[in-house]
Amino acid sequence: MRNLGRFIIHALVLAGLVIAFSRPVFAIDIPQFPSCTSPSGSVKVSYSSGVHGIPGDAGQYVGSDVVYTVSNSQLVQCFCAATGAGIQTNWWKQDSLSQDQIDQLTKLGWIVIPDGSAWGLDPVSYLAQNSNFNCGGGGESGFSQAQAGPAPVCDSAKPGTPASVSVNRSGSTATLSWSTVPNASHYTIGYGLKTDDYIYGVSNTGNVTTYTIGSLDPSQSYYFALRAVNNCMPGDWATPSQATGGQVLGLASTGSLAPLLTLILLGLSAGVLAMLFRRPKQSA
């Protein structure tokens, strides 16, 4: 009887560990995107020159930019610098993906864009993935690149740095607030899971002093930064007060509440079984 009790206890503990630390694998059907070297779909927007943003990159890029609508949930953005270097961004509306699938896709290089309206898309969450391509010349690649010649020069004055930056986190959303920078035309937000590694972002919040980001993982900690932009000239990054270091906490990222409760219940069950199967002491 004692051996049976020990076996049950060990089995319960093992089951608890499996439940707590194993994660199911979710199959993901990633759609096919046409290449910018031979684009297809209808043209949504087209700019022959100007300053453009690339998802997941806080830099400013000068050149031409065309966005093609491939389907209701897919778009392709083709940026081409005057040098001929191109960046293709695949946009995928992620309305039918679970958080586990999104987590897997970010490990494959996809970037979460919580609100597509900041990029001129629908006001929903998107996944974006960047890749490089050669724009070619004379339209031979199928993509109309910027005309050769000197790159446009941004002559706008560098804006100041936002002050009094704060973040109010509530579950899957975070609201940033800051003070007005006099010569700013809009603001850019960068955020990520590590300090100074802002893999997500909003390129243009508009000329506002507060902005709410959604579709955050409540179990993750995020680090935020903000900078003012004067037309084409970005300013320096500012982060929330040093008391938070830009960090906005959710639940501990090492686990979730359900597995912890499972372990506690299994531990209590094991204790009860041990008492039931304990051999009584022999009387003298």
Secondary structure as UniProt FT lines:
FT   HELIX           2..21
FT   TURN            36..37
FT   STRAND          42..47
FT   STRAND          51..54
FT   TURN            55..56
FT   STRAND          57..69
FT   STRAND          74..81
FT   TURN            82..83
FT   STRAND          85..93
FT   TURN            95..96
FT   HELIX           99..107
FT   TURN            108..109
FT   STRAND          111..113
FT   HELIX           116..119
FT   STRAND          126..134
FT   TURN            138..141
FT   STRAND          166..170
FT   TURN            171..172
FT   STRAND          173..177
FT   TURN            182..183
FT   STRAND          186..192
FT   TURN            195..196
FT   STRAND          200..202
FT   STRAND          210..213
FT   TURN            218..219
FT   STRAND          222..230
FT   TURN            231..232
FT   STRAND          233..234
FT   TURN            242..246
FT   STRAND          247..248
FT   TURN            253..254
FT   HELIX           257..276
//
